[in-house]
Amino acid sequence: MTLLTDETARPRGAAGRRGRWIDHWEPDDDLFWAGTGRRVAARNLAFSILTEHLGFCVWLLWSIAVLHLADNGTVLSVGQVLWLTTLPNLVGAGLRIPYTFAPARFGGRNWTIASALLLLIPCALFVYAIENPGLPFWALLLVAAATGLGGGNFASSMSNITHFYPTDKQGLPLGLNAAGGNVGVSVTQLTMPPLIAAFGLVALGWVWMPLALVAAACAYLFMNNLSGVSQPYTLREMGRISRRPHTIVMSVLYIGTFGSFIGYSFSFGVLIKTQFAGVQASHYIWLGALVGSAARPLGGLLADRLGGTVVTFWNFLGMSFGVVAIWAAVTTKSWPLFLGAFLWVFATTGVGNGSTFKMIPAIFKTRMTAGLGSADEEAARRAVLTARREASAAIGLISAVGAFGGVLIQQTFRISLERTDGIGAALIGLAAFYGVCVVLTWAGYMRKVTVGGVRKSLAEAGV
């Protein structure tokens, strides 16, 4: 075994490529990890969080902007407002697929630099749109779509950071990485109203540009590429991973957790405004995303200790009860109950986000190493590397599907509002969906199956 030194991160690696490339990386080796692996991983995690955080800030820009468009001379219907918050989600979800595979093709550090600089585009377009309030609605839709670039950052960041940490220690760092991004939703919704009051709506675009440049510079100076994993995924490999039953099941579960988080985050302000006309939405809109983001590392930590499957199962039950409570609040027009129940649901989305992302690498490792004897160390090492690579790709694909789920949730609310003049029907449907997720979690991972000749559940196997 060779310990990692700073020499491996200097200008030219074994493959002859320039940049901060690391040629030897074995985080599952305890000595390697204790020696220098933990330090390098923590450094890359910190600056990955910075760029992902800014990506979420830009992605959710329109969720706060739509509450102030009328003051800027742009009057829209409820349906048009919901489309302006839905399209960024739709584009961001779609971009998560190519963003997933970008670190493997270009290097994690290199792509983090590029993804930070790409955030300048939606910010500049937003400034132009606000300074020209007579733009037609289709032009506003295009400007809103551009903020989807911020949504793609999550997939590339999570896919990249997965490679830096040991499989049995990924719950907390992945939770921190994701929470650092998720909290960008709350930061945008909390800090922007005072800026808008002081400098106008255009401040929403200007404020993120210098920060994106800082993030790109930090990635350039302090992050690393891993040459051992920077092999582009082939279309055949992507297709094979996407068709795996566990990829499909976990995608559905992630719709229930992250799809709910991002769908509610985009819609929360509009829902408050339509259901409780006397409440100032901008005073509360940021709370949901903050609670959900803060709960994500907790979900990862609980999953590391109790198992991702157990946490996910009970969490979906909690989500179901929370949505029923929201329905009761809407029916009785109780604002305190509405706010409390919605914050509970936001918290459960965060816990579920952390626990499901802990499950994914554990599932692939368990499946790849099932049946291997302890004596066959080389076969086990190859299986672990294959599992890590496939789990990284699956995480990106699953995160994309989850973000698409956010679009479905937004559209569920839009249809319910337009056809029933309320959100009760949408809430009943969501409660039923979370019930389906409870059943899927039990059937897929808590029910006993044969793994490596031994009958046990995947939860018992450490998933």
Contacts in CASP RR format, 6 or more apart in sequence:
PFRMAT RR
TARGET T0000
AUTHOR 0000-0000-0000
METHOD contacts of the structure
MODEL  1
MTLLTDETARPRGAAGRRGRWIDHWEPDDDLFWAGTGRRVAARNLAFSIL
TEHLGFCVWLLWSIAVLHLADNGTVLSVGQVLWLTTLPNLVGAGLRIPYT
FAPARFGGRNWTIASALLLLIPCALFVYAIENPGLPFWALLLVAAATGLG
GGNFASSMSNITHFYPTDKQGLPLGLNAAGGNVGVSVTQLTMPPLIAAFG
LVALGWVWMPLALVAAACAYLFMNNLSGVSQPYTLREMGRISRRPHTIVM
SVLYIGTFGSFIGYSFSFGVLIKTQFAGVQASHYIWLGALVGSAARPLGG
LLADRLGGTVVTFWNFLGMSFGVVAIWAAVTTKSWPLFLGAFLWVFATTG
VGNGSTFKMIPAIFKTRMTAGLGSADEEAARRAVLTARREASAAIGLISA
VGAFGGVLIQQTFRISLERTDGIGAALIGLAAFYGVCVVLTWAGYMRKVT
VGGVRKSLAEAGV
1 26 0 8 1.000
1 29 0 8 1.000
1 31 0 8 1.000
1 32 0 8 1.000
2 24 0 8 1.000
3 31 0 8 1.000
3 32 0 8 1.000
3 35 0 8 1.000
3 36 0 8 1.000
4 22 0 8 1.000
4 24 0 8 1.000
4 25 0 8 1.000
4 32 0 8 1.000
4 35 0 8 1.000
4 36 0 8 1.000
4 37 0 8 1.000
4 40 0 8 1.000
5 36 0 8 1.000
8 21 0 8 1.000
8 22 0 8 1.000
8 23 0 8 1.000
8 24 0 8 1.000
9 20 0 8 1.000
9 21 0 8 1.000
9 22 0 8 1.000
9 40 0 8 1.000
9 224 0 8 1.000
10 20 0 8 1.000
11 18 0 8 1.000
11 19 0 8 1.000
12 18 0 8 1.000
12 19 0 8 1.000
12 21 0 8 1.000
13 21 0 8 1.000
13 23 0 8 1.000
13 227 0 8 1.000
14 23 0 8 1.000
14 227 0 8 1.000
15 21 0 8 1.000
15 23 0 8 1.000
15 227 0 8 1.000
17 227 0 8 1.000
19 109 0 8 1.000
19 225 0 8 1.000
20 109 0 8 1.000
20 223 0 8 1.000
20 224 0 8 1.000
20 225 0 8 1.000
21 224 0 8 1.000
21 225 0 8 1.000
21 226 0 8 1.000
21 227 0 8 1.000
21 230 0 8 1.000
22 40 0 8 1.000
22 224 0 8 1.000
22 225 0 8 1.000
22 226 0 8 1.000
22 227 0 8 1.000
23 227 0 8 1.000
23 228 0 8 1.000
25 37 0 8 1.000
25 163 0 8 1.000
25 164 0 8 1.000
25 226 0 8 1.000
25 228 0 8 1.000
25 229 0 8 1.000
26 32 0 8 1.000
26 33 0 8 1.000
27 33 0 8 1.000
27 37 0 8 1.000
27 41 0 8 1.000
27 163 0 8 1.000
27 164 0 8 1.000
27 165 0 8 1.000
27 166 0 8 1.000
28 166 0 8 1.000
28 167 0 8 1.000
28 384 0 8 1.000
33 166 0 8 1.000
40 164 0 8 1.000
40 224 0 8 1.000
41 161 0 8 1.000
41 164 0 8 1.000
41 165 0 8 1.000
41 173 0 8 1.000
43 222 0 8 1.000
43 223 0 8 1.000
44 109 0 8 1.000
44 160 0 8 1.000
44 161 0 8 1.000
44 164 0 8 1.000
44 222 0 8 1.000
44 223 0 8 1.000
44 224 0 8 1.000
45 161 0 8 1.000
45 164 0 8 1.000
45 173 0 8 1.000
45 176 0 8 1.000
45 177 0 8 1.000
46 222 0 8 1.000
47 112 0 8 1.000
47 215 0 8 1.000
47 218 0 8 1.000
47 219 0 8 1.000
47 222 0 8 1.000
47 223 0 8 1.000
48 112 0 8 1.000
48 157 0 8 1.000
48 160 0 8 1.000
48 161 0 8 1.000
48 177 0 8 1.000
48 223 0 8 1.000
49 157 0 8 1.000
49 176 0 8 1.000
49 177 0 8 1.000
49 180 0 8 1.000
49 181 0 8 1.000
50 215 0 8 1.000
50 218 0 8 1.000
51 112 0 8 1.000
51 115 0 8 1.000
51 116 0 8 1.000
51 153 0 8 1.000
51 157 0 8 1.000
51 215 0 8 1.000
51 216 0 8 1.000
51 219 0 8 1.000
52 153 0 8 1.000
52 154 0 8 1.000
52 157 0 8 1.000
52 177 0 8 1.000
52 178 0 8 1.000
52 180 0 8 1.000
52 181 0 8 1.000
53 180 0 8 1.000
53 181 0 8 1.000
53 183 0 8 1.000
53 184 0 8 1.000
53 187 0 8 1.000
54 116 0 8 1.000
54 119 0 8 1.000
54 150 0 8 1.000
54 153 0 8 1.000
54 184 0 8 1.000
54 208 0 8 1.000
54 211 0 8 1.000
54 212 0 8 1.000
54 215 0 8 1.000
55 115 0 8 1.000
55 119 0 8 1.000
55 149 0 8 1.000
55 150 0 8 1.000
55 151 0 8 1.000
55 152 0 8 1.000
55 153 0 8 1.000
55 154 0 8 1.000
55 181 0 8 1.000
55 184 0 8 1.000
56 150 0 8 1.000
56 151 0 8 1.000
56 153 0 8 1.000
56 154 0 8 1.000
56 180 0 8 1.000
56 181 0 8 1.000
56 182 0 8 1.000
56 183 0 8 1.000
56 184 0 8 1.000
56 185 0 8 1.000
56 188 0 8 1.000
57 184 0 8 1.000
57 185 0 8 1.000
57 187 0 8 1.000
57 188 0 8 1.000
57 208 0 8 1.000
58 119 0 8 1.000
58 122 0 8 1.000
58 123 0 8 1.000
58 147 0 8 1.000
58 148 0 8 1.000
58 149 0 8 1.000
58 150 0 8 1.000
58 208 0 8 1.000
58 212 0 8 1.000
59 88 0 8 1.000
59 89 0 8 1.000
59 92 0 8 1.000
59 147 0 8 1.000
59 148 0 8 1.000
59 149 0 8 1.000
59 150 0 8 1.000
59 151 0 8 1.000
59 152 0 8 1.000
59 185 0 8 1.000
60 88 0 8 1.000
60 147 0 8 1.000
60 184 0 8 1.000
60 185 0 8 1.000
60 188 0 8 1.000
60 189 0 8 1.000
60 265 0 8 1.000
60 266 0 8 1.000
60 289 0 8 1.000
61 88 0 8 1.000
61 122 0 8 1.000
61 126 0 8 1.000
61 147 0 8 1.000
61 188 0 8 1.000
61 204 0 8 1.000
61 205 0 8 1.000
61 208 0 8 1.000
62 84 0 8 1.000
62 85 0 8 1.000
62 88 0 8 1.000
62 144 0 8 1.000
62 147 0 8 1.000
63 85 0 8 1.000
63 185 0 8 1.000
63 188 0 8 1.000
63 189 0 8 1.000
63 265 0 8 1.000
63 266 0 8 1.000
63 268 0 8 1.000
63 269 0 8 1.000
63 285 0 8 1.000
64 188 0 8 1.000
64 189 0 8 1.000
64 192 0 8 1.000
64 193 0 8 1.000
64 196 0 8 1.000
64 204 0 8 1.000
64 282 0 8 1.000
64 285 0 8 1.000
65 84 0 8 1.000
65 126 0 8 1.000
65 130 0 8 1.000
65 201 0 8 1.000
65 204 0 8 1.000
66 76 0 8 1.000
66 81 0 8 1.000
66 84 0 8 1.000
66 85 0 8 1.000
66 270 0 8 1.000
67 269 0 8 1.000
67 273 0 8 1.000
67 281 0 8 1.000
67 282 0 8 1.000
67 285 0 8 1.000
68 196 0 8 1.000
68 201 0 8 1.000
69 75 0 8 1.000
69 76 0 8 1.000
69 81 0 8 1.000
69 201 0 8 1.000
70 76 0 8 1.000
71 201 0 8 1.000
72 130 0 8 1.000
72 133 0 8 1.000
72 201 0 8 1.000
73 133 0 8 1.000
74 133 0 8 1.000
74 134 0 8 1.000
74 140 0 8 1.000
76 84 0 8 1.000
76 137 0 8 1.000
78 270 0 8 1.000
78 274 0 8 1.000
78 414 0 8 1.000
78 417 0 8 1.000
78 418 0 8 1.000
79 414 0 8 1.000
79 417 0 8 1.000
79 418 0 8 1.000
80 137 0 8 1.000
81 270 0 8 1.000
82 267 0 8 1.000
82 270 0 8 1.000
82 410 0 8 1.000
82 411 0 8 1.000
82 413 0 8 1.000
82 414 0 8 1.000
82 417 0 8 1.000
83 141 0 8 1.000
83 414 0 8 1.000
84 140 0 8 1.000
84 141 0 8 1.000
84 144 0 8 1.000
85 144 0 8 1.000
85 266 0 8 1.000
85 267 0 8 1.000
85 270 0 8 1.000
85 410 0 8 1.000
86 266 0 8 1.000
86 407 0 8 1.000
86 410 0 8 1.000
86 411 0 8 1.000
86 414 0 8 1.000
87 141 0 8 1.000
87 144 0 8 1.000
87 145 0 8 1.000
88 144 0 8 1.000
88 145 0 8 1.000
88 147 0 8 1.000
88 148 0 8 1.000
88 151 0 8 1.000
88 266 0 8 1.000
89 148 0 8 1.000
89 262 0 8 1.000
89 263 0 8 1.000
89 266 0 8 1.000
89 403 0 8 1.000
89 406 0 8 1.000
89 407 0 8 1.000
89 410 0 8 1.000
90 145 0 8 1.000
90 404 0 8 1.000
90 407 0 8 1.000
91 145 0 8 1.000
91 146 0 8 1.000
91 147 0 8 1.000
91 148 0 8 1.000
91 149 0 8 1.000
92 148 0 8 1.000
92 149 0 8 1.000
92 150 0 8 1.000
92 151 0 8 1.000
92 152 0 8 1.000
92 403 0 8 1.000
93 151 0 8 1.000
93 400 0 8 1.000
93 401 0 8 1.000
93 402 0 8 1.000
93 403 0 8 1.000
93 404 0 8 1.000
93 405 0 8 1.000
93 406 0 8 1.000
93 407 0 8 1.000
94 152 0 8 1.000
94 400 0 8 1.000
94 403 0 8 1.000
94 404 0 8 1.000
95 148 0 8 1.000
95 149 0 8 1.000
95 150 0 8 1.000
95 151 0 8 1.000
95 152 0 8 1.000
95 155 0 8 1.000
96 151 0 8 1.000
96 152 0 8 1.000
96 154 0 8 1.000
96 155 0 8 1.000
96 396 0 8 1.000
96 399 0 8 1.000
96 400 0 8 1.000
96 403 0 8 1.000
97 155 0 8 1.000
97 396 0 8 1.000
97 397 0 8 1.000
97 400 0 8 1.000
99 111 0 8 1.000
99 115 0 8 1.000
99 152 0 8 1.000
99 153 0 8 1.000
99 154 0 8 1.000
99 155 0 8 1.000
99 156 0 8 1.000
99 159 0 8 1.000
99 396 0 8 1.000
100 155 0 8 1.000
100 156 0 8 1.000
100 159 0 8 1.000
100 392 0 8 1.000
100 393 0 8 1.000
100 395 0 8 1.000
100 396 0 8 1.000
100 397 0 8 1.000
100 399 0 8 1.000
100 400 0 8 1.000
101 159 0 8 1.000
101 232 0 8 1.000
101 233 0 8 1.000
101 238 0 8 1.000
101 393 0 8 1.000
102 108 0 8 1.000
102 111 0 8 1.000
102 114 0 8 1.000
102 115 0 8 1.000
102 156 0 8 1.000
103 111 0 8 1.000
103 156 0 8 1.000
103 159 0 8 1.000
103 160 0 8 1.000
103 229 0 8 1.000
103 230 0 8 1.000
104 159 0 8 1.000
104 229 0 8 1.000
104 230 0 8 1.000
104 231 0 8 1.000
104 232 0 8 1.000
104 233 0 8 1.000
104 392 0 8 1.000
105 230 0 8 1.000
105 232 0 8 1.000
106 114 0 8 1.000
106 230 0 8 1.000
107 160 0 8 1.000
107 225 0 8 1.000
107 226 0 8 1.000
107 230 0 8 1.000
108 156 0 8 1.000
108 160 0 8 1.000
108 223 0 8 1.000
108 224 0 8 1.000
108 225 0 8 1.000
108 226 0 8 1.000
108 230 0 8 1.000
109 219 0 8 1.000
109 220 0 8 1.000
109 223 0 8 1.000
109 224 0 8 1.000
109 225 0 8 1.000
110 225 0 8 1.000
111 156 0 8 1.000
111 160 0 8 1.000
112 156 0 8 1.000
112 157 0 8 1.000
112 160 0 8 1.000
112 215 0 8 1.000
112 216 0 8 1.000
112 219 0 8 1.000
112 223 0 8 1.000
113 216 0 8 1.000
113 219 0 8 1.000
113 220 0 8 1.000
115 149 0 8 1.000
115 150 0 8 1.000
115 152 0 8 1.000
115 153 0 8 1.000
115 156 0 8 1.000
116 212 0 8 1.000
116 213 0 8 1.000
116 215 0 8 1.000
116 216 0 8 1.000
116 219 0 8 1.000
117 212 0 8 1.000
117 213 0 8 1.000
117 216 0 8 1.000
118 149 0 8 1.000
118 150 0 8 1.000
119 149 0 8 1.000
119 150 0 8 1.000
119 208 0 8 1.000
119 212 0 8 1.000
120 209 0 8 1.000
120 212 0 8 1.000
120 213 0 8 1.000
121 146 0 8 1.000
121 149 0 8 1.000
122 143 0 8 1.000
122 146 0 8 1.000
122 147 0 8 1.000
122 148 0 8 1.000
122 149 0 8 1.000
122 150 0 8 1.000
123 205 0 8 1.000
123 206 0 8 1.000
123 208 0 8 1.000
123 209 0 8 1.000
123 212 0 8 1.000
124 205 0 8 1.000
124 209 0 8 1.000
125 142 0 8 1.000
125 143 0 8 1.000
125 146 0 8 1.000
126 143 0 8 1.000
126 147 0 8 1.000
126 202 0 8 1.000
126 204 0 8 1.000
126 205 0 8 1.000
127 202 0 8 1.000
127 205 0 8 1.000
127 206 0 8 1.000
128 143 0 8 1.000
129 135 0 8 1.000
129 139 0 8 1.000
129 140 0 8 1.000
129 143 0 8 1.000
130 201 0 8 1.000
130 202 0 8 1.000
130 204 0 8 1.000
130 205 0 8 1.000
131 202 0 8 1.000
135 143 0 8 1.000
151 403 0 8 1.000
154 178 0 8 1.000
154 181 0 8 1.000
154 399 0 8 1.000
154 403 0 8 1.000
155 395 0 8 1.000
155 396 0 8 1.000
155 399 0 8 1.000
155 400 0 8 1.000
157 177 0 8 1.000
158 174 0 8 1.000
158 177 0 8 1.000
158 178 0 8 1.000
158 357 0 8 1.000
158 395 0 8 1.000
158 396 0 8 1.000
158 399 0 8 1.000
159 392 0 8 1.000
159 393 0 8 1.000
159 395 0 8 1.000
159 396 0 8 1.000
161 173 0 8 1.000
161 174 0 8 1.000
161 177 0 8 1.000
162 170 0 8 1.000
162 174 0 8 1.000
162 361 0 8 1.000
162 388 0 8 1.000
162 391 0 8 1.000
162 392 0 8 1.000
162 395 0 8 1.000
163 226 0 8 1.000
163 229 0 8 1.000
163 388 0 8 1.000
163 392 0 8 1.000
164 173 0 8 1.000
164 226 0 8 1.000
165 173 0 8 1.000
165 174 0 8 1.000
167 361 0 8 1.000
167 362 0 8 1.000
167 365 0 8 1.000
167 384 0 8 1.000
167 387 0 8 1.000
167 388 0 8 1.000
168 304 0 8 1.000
169 304 0 8 1.000
170 357 0 8 1.000
170 358 0 8 1.000
170 361 0 8 1.000
171 300 0 8 1.000
171 301 0 8 1.000
171 303 0 8 1.000
171 304 0 8 1.000
171 354 0 8 1.000
171 357 0 8 1.000
171 358 0 8 1.000
172 297 0 8 1.000
172 300 0 8 1.000
172 301 0 8 1.000
172 304 0 8 1.000
174 300 0 8 1.000
174 354 0 8 1.000
174 357 0 8 1.000
174 358 0 8 1.000
175 296 0 8 1.000
175 297 0 8 1.000
175 299 0 8 1.000
175 300 0 8 1.000
175 353 0 8 1.000
175 354 0 8 1.000
175 357 0 8 1.000
176 297 0 8 1.000
178 296 0 8 1.000
178 353 0 8 1.000
178 354 0 8 1.000
178 357 0 8 1.000
179 293 0 8 1.000
179 294 0 8 1.000
179 296 0 8 1.000
179 297 0 8 1.000
179 350 0 8 1.000
180 293 0 8 1.000
181 293 0 8 1.000
182 261 0 8 1.000
182 289 0 8 1.000
182 292 0 8 1.000
182 293 0 8 1.000
182 296 0 8 1.000
182 350 0 8 1.000
182 353 0 8 1.000
183 289 0 8 1.000
183 290 0 8 1.000
183 293 0 8 1.000
183 294 0 8 1.000
184 289 0 8 1.000
184 293 0 8 1.000
185 262 0 8 1.000
185 265 0 8 1.000
185 286 0 8 1.000
185 289 0 8 1.000
185 293 0 8 1.000
186 286 0 8 1.000
186 287 0 8 1.000
186 288 0 8 1.000
186 289 0 8 1.000
186 290 0 8 1.000
186 293 0 8 1.000
187 286 0 8 1.000
188 286 0 8 1.000
189 282 0 8 1.000
189 285 0 8 1.000
189 286 0 8 1.000
189 289 0 8 1.000
190 286 0 8 1.000
190 290 0 8 1.000
192 203 0 8 1.000
192 204 0 8 1.000
192 207 0 8 1.000
193 282 0 8 1.000
195 203 0 8 1.000
195 204 0 8 1.000
195 207 0 8 1.000
196 203 0 8 1.000
196 204 0 8 1.000
199 206 0 8 1.000
229 388 0 8 1.000
229 389 0 8 1.000
229 392 0 8 1.000
233 393 0 8 1.000
237 393 0 8 1.000
238 393 0 8 1.000
238 397 0 8 1.000
241 247 0 8 1.000
241 390 0 8 1.000
241 393 0 8 1.000
241 394 0 8 1.000
241 397 0 8 1.000
242 397 0 8 1.000
244 390 0 8 1.000
244 394 0 8 1.000
246 363 0 8 1.000
246 364 0 8 1.000
246 367 0 8 1.000
246 394 0 8 1.000
247 394 0 8 1.000
247 397 0 8 1.000
247 398 0 8 1.000
249 440 0 8 1.000
249 444 0 8 1.000
250 356 0 8 1.000
250 359 0 8 1.000
250 360 0 8 1.000
250 363 0 8 1.000
250 394 0 8 1.000
250 398 0 8 1.000
251 397 0 8 1.000
251 398 0 8 1.000
251 401 0 8 1.000
251 402 0 8 1.000
252 401 0 8 1.000
252 436 0 8 1.000
252 437 0 8 1.000
252 440 0 8 1.000
253 312 0 8 1.000
253 316 0 8 1.000
253 356 0 8 1.000
253 437 0 8 1.000
253 440 0 8 1.000
253 441 0 8 1.000
254 353 0 8 1.000
254 356 0 8 1.000
254 398 0 8 1.000
254 399 0 8 1.000
254 401 0 8 1.000
254 402 0 8 1.000
255 401 0 8 1.000
255 402 0 8 1.000
255 404 0 8 1.000
255 405 0 8 1.000
255 406 0 8 1.000
255 408 0 8 1.000
256 316 0 8 1.000
256 319 0 8 1.000
256 349 0 8 1.000
256 402 0 8 1.000
256 405 0 8 1.000
256 433 0 8 1.000
256 434 0 8 1.000
256 437 0 8 1.000
257 312 0 8 1.000
257 315 0 8 1.000
257 349 0 8 1.000
257 350 0 8 1.000
257 352 0 8 1.000
257 353 0 8 1.000
257 354 0 8 1.000
257 355 0 8 1.000
257 356 0 8 1.000
258 349 0 8 1.000
258 353 0 8 1.000
258 356 0 8 1.000
258 399 0 8 1.000
258 402 0 8 1.000
258 403 0 8 1.000
258 406 0 8 1.000
259 349 0 8 1.000
259 402 0 8 1.000
259 403 0 8 1.000
259 404 0 8 1.000
259 405 0 8 1.000
259 406 0 8 1.000
259 408 0 8 1.000
259 409 0 8 1.000
260 319 0 8 1.000
260 345 0 8 1.000
260 349 0 8 1.000
260 406 0 8 1.000
260 409 0 8 1.000
260 430 0 8 1.000
261 289 0 8 1.000
261 292 0 8 1.000
261 346 0 8 1.000
261 349 0 8 1.000
261 350 0 8 1.000
261 353 0 8 1.000
262 402 0 8 1.000
262 403 0 8 1.000
262 406 0 8 1.000
263 405 0 8 1.000
263 406 0 8 1.000
263 407 0 8 1.000
263 409 0 8 1.000
263 410 0 8 1.000
264 288 0 8 1.000
264 342 0 8 1.000
264 345 0 8 1.000
264 346 0 8 1.000
264 349 0 8 1.000
264 409 0 8 1.000
265 288 0 8 1.000
265 289 0 8 1.000
266 406 0 8 1.000
266 410 0 8 1.000
267 409 0 8 1.000
267 410 0 8 1.000
267 413 0 8 1.000
268 281 0 8 1.000
268 284 0 8 1.000
268 285 0 8 1.000
268 288 0 8 1.000
268 289 0 8 1.000
268 342 0 8 1.000
269 281 0 8 1.000
269 282 0 8 1.000
269 284 0 8 1.000
269 285 0 8 1.000
270 281 0 8 1.000
270 413 0 8 1.000
271 413 0 8 1.000
271 423 0 8 1.000
272 279 0 8 1.000
272 281 0 8 1.000
272 284 0 8 1.000
272 285 0 8 1.000
273 279 0 8 1.000
273 281 0 8 1.000
274 417 0 8 1.000
274 422 0 8 1.000
274 423 0 8 1.000
275 330 0 8 1.000
275 338 0 8 1.000
275 422 0 8 1.000
275 423 0 8 1.000
276 333 0 8 1.000
276 335 0 8 1.000
276 338 0 8 1.000
279 335 0 8 1.000
284 339 0 8 1.000
287 339 0 8 1.000
287 343 0 8 1.000
287 346 0 8 1.000
288 342 0 8 1.000
288 343 0 8 1.000
288 346 0 8 1.000
289 346 0 8 1.000
291 343 0 8 1.000
291 346 0 8 1.000
291 347 0 8 1.000
292 346 0 8 1.000
292 347 0 8 1.000
292 349 0 8 1.000
292 350 0 8 1.000
292 353 0 8 1.000
293 350 0 8 1.000
295 346 0 8 1.000
295 347 0 8 1.000
295 348 0 8 1.000
295 349 0 8 1.000
295 350 0 8 1.000
295 351 0 8 1.000
296 350 0 8 1.000
296 351 0 8 1.000
296 352 0 8 1.000
296 353 0 8 1.000
296 354 0 8 1.000
297 354 0 8 1.000
298 350 0 8 1.000
298 351 0 8 1.000
299 311 0 8 1.000
299 350 0 8 1.000
299 351 0 8 1.000
299 352 0 8 1.000
299 353 0 8 1.000
299 354 0 8 1.000
299 355 0 8 1.000
299 358 0 8 1.000
300 308 0 8 1.000
300 311 0 8 1.000
300 354 0 8 1.000
300 355 0 8 1.000
300 357 0 8 1.000
300 358 0 8 1.000
302 308 0 8 1.000
302 311 0 8 1.000
302 351 0 8 1.000
302 355 0 8 1.000
303 311 0 8 1.000
303 312 0 8 1.000
303 354 0 8 1.000
303 355 0 8 1.000
303 358 0 8 1.000
303 359 0 8 1.000
304 358 0 8 1.000
307 355 0 8 1.000
307 358 0 8 1.000
307 459 0 8 1.000
307 462 0 8 1.000
307 463 0 8 1.000
308 355 0 8 1.000
308 356 0 8 1.000
308 358 0 8 1.000
308 359 0 8 1.000
308 362 0 8 1.000
308 459 0 8 1.000
308 463 0 8 1.000
309 359 0 8 1.000
309 441 0 8 1.000
309 445 0 8 1.000
309 446 0 8 1.000
309 457 0 8 1.000
309 458 0 8 1.000
309 459 0 8 1.000
309 462 0 8 1.000
309 463 0 8 1.000
310 446 0 8 1.000
310 459 0 8 1.000
311 351 0 8 1.000
311 352 0 8 1.000
311 355 0 8 1.000
311 358 0 8 1.000
312 352 0 8 1.000
312 355 0 8 1.000
312 356 0 8 1.000
312 359 0 8 1.000
312 441 0 8 1.000
312 445 0 8 1.000
313 438 0 8 1.000
313 441 0 8 1.000
313 442 0 8 1.000
313 446 0 8 1.000
315 348 0 8 1.000
315 351 0 8 1.000
315 352 0 8 1.000
315 355 0 8 1.000
316 352 0 8 1.000
316 434 0 8 1.000
316 435 0 8 1.000
316 437 0 8 1.000
316 438 0 8 1.000
316 441 0 8 1.000
317 434 0 8 1.000
317 435 0 8 1.000
317 438 0 8 1.000
318 344 0 8 1.000
318 348 0 8 1.000
318 434 0 8 1.000
319 345 0 8 1.000
319 348 0 8 1.000
319 349 0 8 1.000
319 434 0 8 1.000
319 437 0 8 1.000
320 431 0 8 1.000
320 434 0 8 1.000
320 435 0 8 1.000
320 438 0 8 1.000
322 341 0 8 1.000
322 344 0 8 1.000
322 345 0 8 1.000
322 348 0 8 1.000
323 341 0 8 1.000
323 345 0 8 1.000
323 427 0 8 1.000
323 430 0 8 1.000
323 431 0 8 1.000
323 434 0 8 1.000
324 427 0 8 1.000
324 431 0 8 1.000
325 337 0 8 1.000
325 340 0 8 1.000
325 341 0 8 1.000
325 344 0 8 1.000
326 338 0 8 1.000
326 341 0 8 1.000
326 342 0 8 1.000
326 345 0 8 1.000
326 427 0 8 1.000
327 424 0 8 1.000
327 427 0 8 1.000
327 428 0 8 1.000
327 431 0 8 1.000
328 334 0 8 1.000
328 337 0 8 1.000
328 341 0 8 1.000
329 335 0 8 1.000
329 337 0 8 1.000
329 338 0 8 1.000
329 341 0 8 1.000
330 338 0 8 1.000
330 422 0 8 1.000
330 423 0 8 1.000
330 424 0 8 1.000
330 427 0 8 1.000
331 424 0 8 1.000
357 395 0 8 1.000
359 445 0 8 1.000
359 463 0 8 1.000
360 391 0 8 1.000
360 394 0 8 1.000
360 395 0 8 1.000
360 398 0 8 1.000
361 387 0 8 1.000
361 388 0 8 1.000
361 391 0 8 1.000
361 395 0 8 1.000
362 462 0 8 1.000
362 463 0 8 1.000
363 391 0 8 1.000
363 445 0 8 1.000
363 458 0 8 1.000
363 463 0 8 1.000
364 387 0 8 1.000
364 388 0 8 1.000
364 390 0 8 1.000
364 391 0 8 1.000
364 394 0 8 1.000
365 383 0 8 1.000
365 384 0 8 1.000
365 387 0 8 1.000
365 388 0 8 1.000
365 391 0 8 1.000
366 451 0 8 1.000
366 458 0 8 1.000
366 461 0 8 1.000
366 462 0 8 1.000
366 463 0 8 1.000
367 387 0 8 1.000
368 383 0 8 1.000
368 384 0 8 1.000
368 386 0 8 1.000
368 387 0 8 1.000
368 390 0 8 1.000
369 380 0 8 1.000
369 383 0 8 1.000
369 384 0 8 1.000
369 387 0 8 1.000
370 451 0 8 1.000
370 452 0 8 1.000
371 452 0 8 1.000
371 453 0 8 1.000
372 379 0 8 1.000
372 380 0 8 1.000
372 383 0 8 1.000
373 380 0 8 1.000
374 380 0 8 1.000
409 430 0 8 1.000
412 426 0 8 1.000
412 429 0 8 1.000
412 430 0 8 1.000
413 423 0 8 1.000
413 426 0 8 1.000
415 426 0 8 1.000
416 422 0 8 1.000
416 423 0 8 1.000
416 424 0 8 1.000
416 425 0 8 1.000
416 426 0 8 1.000
417 423 0 8 1.000
419 425 0 8 1.000
444 458 0 8 1.000
445 457 0 8 1.000
445 458 0 8 1.000
445 459 0 8 1.000
445 463 0 8 1.000
446 457 0 8 1.000
446 458 0 8 1.000
446 459 0 8 1.000
447 457 0 8 1.000
448 455 0 8 1.000
448 456 0 8 1.000
448 457 0 8 1.000
448 460 0 8 1.000
449 455 0 8 1.000
449 456 0 8 1.000
449 457 0 8 1.000
449 458 0 8 1.000
451 458 0 8 1.000
451 461 0 8 1.000
END
